[in-house]
Amino acid sequence: MGSTPRKYTQEYKDEAVRLVLDSDRSLAEVARSLGINESTLGNWATKAKKDSDSDEKPLSVSERADLIELRKK
């Protein structure tokens, strides 16, 4: 009937969130490629943002686009 929830290490969660933040792929694309539920990855990303002690403001859409272009070069 019911399945047991899978357990993920903190390192795995951190790397999955890093894939979302550091790539031009959407959260849904990353979740599909890793074979995990989109909402699970979303929860991890939300928690990582809350846990961040950084006072830096997030990149704007144009800044993120510039960063993606620079990484491609």
N, CA, C and O of each residue as an XYZ file, in Angstrom:
292
protein
N       0.813     -1.188      0.000
C       0.000      0.000      0.000
C       0.858      1.252      0.000
O       1.227      1.753     -1.062
N       1.179      1.765      1.189
C       1.955      2.993      1.280
C       3.433      2.720      1.123
O       3.928      1.650      1.477
N       4.109      3.678      0.601
C       5.560      3.513      0.462
C       6.250      4.299      1.564
O       5.738      5.302      2.062
N       7.420      3.815      1.924
C       8.172      4.517      2.955
C       8.896      5.705      2.324
O       9.408      5.602      1.210
N       8.938      6.817      3.025
C       9.607      7.989      2.474
C      11.109      7.736      2.312
O      11.744      7.088      3.144
N      11.650      8.264      1.224
C      13.087      8.117      1.007
C      13.823      9.122      1.891
O      13.314     10.204      2.182
N      15.010      8.749      2.305
C      15.849      9.613      3.132
C      16.979     10.160      2.273
O      17.611      9.416      1.523
N      17.228     11.434      2.381
C      18.291     12.086      1.626
C      19.275     12.720      2.600
O      18.881     13.270      3.629
N      20.547     12.636      2.267
C      21.546     13.281      3.106
C      21.482     14.790      2.906
O      20.978     15.271      1.891
N      21.993     15.522      3.875
C      22.020     16.978      3.766
C      22.886     17.415      2.582
O      22.583     18.405      1.916
N      23.957     16.677      2.328
C      24.823     16.999      1.194
C      24.054     16.874     -0.127
O      24.209     17.708     -1.020
N      23.234     15.840     -0.246
C      22.431     15.641     -1.450
C      21.444     16.794     -1.616
O      21.292     17.334     -2.712
N      20.777     17.168     -0.529
C      19.821     18.273     -0.575
C      20.514     19.571     -0.979
O      20.010     20.314     -1.821
N      21.668     19.837     -0.377
C      22.411     21.063     -0.688
C      22.820     21.108     -2.155
O      22.725     22.153     -2.799
N      23.270     19.987     -2.674
C      23.696     19.932     -4.074
C      22.503     20.110     -5.010
O      22.619     20.779     -6.038
N      21.366     19.524     -4.669
C      20.165     19.679     -5.495
C      19.723     21.140     -5.535
O      19.363     21.653     -6.595
N      19.748     21.804     -4.388
C      19.390     23.229     -4.335
C      20.393     24.049     -5.129
O      20.015     24.985     -5.833
N      21.669     23.701     -5.019
C      22.709     24.412     -5.772
C      22.472     24.293     -7.280
O      22.688     25.249     -8.025
N      22.031     23.124     -7.718
C      21.728     22.934     -9.140
C      20.630     23.897     -9.602
O      20.696     24.432    -10.708
N      19.639     24.112     -8.765
C      18.549     25.031     -9.110
C      19.063     26.464     -9.156
O      18.762     27.207    -10.089
N      19.831     26.845     -8.156
C      20.264     28.235     -8.031
C      21.359     28.613     -9.024
O      21.407     29.749     -9.494
N      22.232     27.668     -9.340
C      23.396     27.986    -10.158
C      23.245     27.656    -11.633
O      24.170     27.888    -12.412
N      22.115     27.125    -12.027
C      21.937     26.786    -13.436
C      20.781     27.574    -14.013
O      20.038     28.240    -13.292
N      20.643     27.488    -15.305
C      19.525     28.175    -15.960
C      18.320     27.250    -16.091
O      17.359     27.570    -16.791
N      18.373     26.103    -15.415
C      17.267     25.144    -15.437
C      16.258     25.489    -14.340
O      16.623     26.008    -13.285
N      15.002     25.195    -14.602
C      13.958     25.464    -13.608
C      14.004     24.419    -12.498
O      14.624     23.363    -12.632
N      13.339     24.742    -11.418
C      13.247     23.812    -10.307
C      12.601     22.509    -10.768
O      13.041     21.426    -10.382
N      11.566     22.609    -11.588
C      10.874     21.415    -12.091
C      11.814     20.542    -12.924
O      11.797     19.318    -12.796
N      12.631     21.162    -13.775
C      13.569     20.402    -14.610
C      14.591     19.674    -13.754
O      14.890     18.504    -13.994
N      15.126     20.366    -12.754
C      16.116     19.747    -11.876
C      15.478     18.597    -11.107
O      16.072     17.524    -10.991
N      14.286     18.807    -10.585
C      13.599     17.747     -9.833
C      13.375     16.514    -10.701
O      13.615     15.389    -10.262
N      12.914     16.724    -11.939
C      12.699     15.586    -12.849
C      14.006     14.849    -13.120
O      14.049     13.619    -13.115
N      15.072     15.614    -13.357
C      16.344     14.966    -13.685
C      16.897     14.163    -12.502
O      17.605     13.175    -12.697
N      16.576     14.584    -11.289
C      17.043     13.871    -10.103
C      16.064     12.793     -9.648
O      16.388     11.986     -8.777
N      14.870     12.778    -10.235
C      13.878     11.781     -9.860
C      13.249     12.042     -8.504
O      12.867     11.105     -7.803
N      13.139     13.307     -8.132
C      12.500     13.653     -6.864
C      11.289     14.536     -7.138
O      11.164     15.120     -8.214
N      10.411     14.624     -6.166
C       9.199     15.406     -6.303
C       9.543     16.896     -6.336
O      10.399     17.373     -5.591
N       8.861     17.607     -7.211
C       9.090     19.048     -7.369
C       8.854     19.806     -6.059
O       9.612     20.716     -5.722
N       7.818     19.438     -5.333
C       7.530     20.139     -4.076
C       8.593     19.848     -3.016
O       8.892     20.701     -2.180
N       9.153     18.659     -3.052
C      10.231     18.327     -2.111
C      11.428     19.230     -2.352
O      11.980     19.807     -1.415
N      11.827     19.350     -3.609
C      12.959     20.216     -3.944
C      12.637     21.670     -3.618
O      13.501     22.413     -3.154
N      11.403     22.070     -3.858
C      10.979     23.427     -3.517
C      11.092     23.694     -2.024
O      11.520     24.771     -1.609
N      10.708     22.716     -1.224
C      10.838     22.853      0.233
C      12.298     22.995      0.645
O      12.634     23.813      1.501
N      13.161     22.193      0.029
C      14.587     22.288      0.339
C      15.126     23.666     -0.014
O      15.886     24.258      0.753
N      14.730     24.175     -1.181
C      15.206     25.482     -1.632
C      14.710     26.587     -0.706
O      15.462     27.504     -0.374
N      13.457     26.506     -0.290
C      12.896     27.504      0.628
C      13.635     27.483      1.952
O      13.962     28.535      2.501
N      13.901     26.293      2.468
C      14.624     26.174      3.737
C      16.040     26.716      3.602
O      16.535     27.390      4.507
N      16.692     26.431      2.488
C      18.057     26.915      2.272
C      18.086     28.445      2.239
O      19.012     29.059      2.768
N      17.092     29.049      1.629
C      17.025     30.506      1.585
C      16.827     31.084      2.974
O      17.439     32.095      3.318
N      15.977     30.453      3.777
C      15.740     30.922      5.142
C      16.976     30.752      6.013
O      17.267     31.595      6.861
N      17.704     29.654      5.799
C      18.880     29.350      6.603
C      20.087     30.196      6.240
O      21.050     30.276      7.002
N      20.035     30.820      5.088
C      21.169     31.610      4.623
C      21.363     32.820      5.534
O      20.421     33.560      5.816
N      22.580     33.004      5.981
C      22.895     34.148      6.839
C      23.314     35.363      6.026
O      23.691     36.394      6.582
N      23.249     35.237      4.735
C      23.708     36.287      3.839
C      22.770     37.484      3.875
O      21.549     37.329      3.878
N      23.352     38.683      3.904
C      22.563     39.905      3.835
C      22.454     40.412      2.409
O      21.879     41.472      2.159
N      23.009     39.649      1.475
C      22.957     40.054      0.079
C      21.540     39.920     -0.445
O      20.829     38.969     -0.120
N      21.142     40.881     -1.258
C      19.826     40.774     -1.871
C      19.933     39.826     -3.066
O      20.997     39.720     -3.677
N      18.859     39.148     -3.397
C      18.899     38.215     -4.522
C      19.119     38.949     -5.842
O      18.810     40.133     -5.979
N      19.664     38.208     -6.811
C      19.899     38.800     -8.118
C      18.583     39.136     -8.801
O      17.600     38.404     -8.687
N      18.581     40.253     -9.510
C      17.409     40.603    -10.301
C      17.379     39.708    -11.534
O      18.341     38.995    -11.818
N      16.286     39.750    -12.248
C      16.141     38.934    -13.451
C      17.232     39.287    -14.458
O      17.829     38.397    -15.062
N      17.494     40.577    -14.642
C      18.517     40.980    -15.607
C      19.918     40.588    -15.137
O      20.760     40.208    -15.950
N      20.172     40.678    -13.825
C      21.480     40.264    -13.301
C      21.688     38.763    -13.477
O      22.786     38.319    -13.815
N      20.636     37.987    -13.250
C      20.736     36.541    -13.420
C      20.989     36.192    -14.890
O      21.774     35.295    -15.196
N      20.312     36.914    -15.800
C      20.518     36.687    -17.233
C      21.959     37.016    -17.622
O      22.578     36.285    -18.395
N      22.491     38.116    -17.087
C      23.883     38.491    -17.354
C      24.842     37.418    -16.847
O      25.808     37.071    -17.527
N      24.573     36.897    -15.660
C      25.411     35.863    -15.079
C      25.397     34.605    -15.939
O      26.441     33.990    -16.156
N      24.236     34.224    -16.422
C      24.113     33.043    -17.279
C      24.933     33.231    -18.555
O      25.637     32.318    -18.985
N      24.839     34.424    -19.159
C      25.601     34.709    -20.373
C      27.107     34.645    -20.110
O      27.861     34.101    -20.916
N      27.535     35.201    -18.982
C      28.956     35.177    -18.646
C      29.453     33.745    -18.429
O      30.571     33.414    -18.824
N      28.649     32.912    -17.818
C      29.043     31.522    -17.597
C      29.162     30.755    -18.909
O      30.005     29.869    -19.047
N      28.310     31.105    -19.869
C      28.366     30.439    -21.179
C      29.653     30.778    -21.901
O      30.193     29.947    -22.632
N      30.153     31.991    -21.706
C      31.399     32.424    -22.360
C      32.549     31.767    -21.669
O      33.700     31.982    -22.047
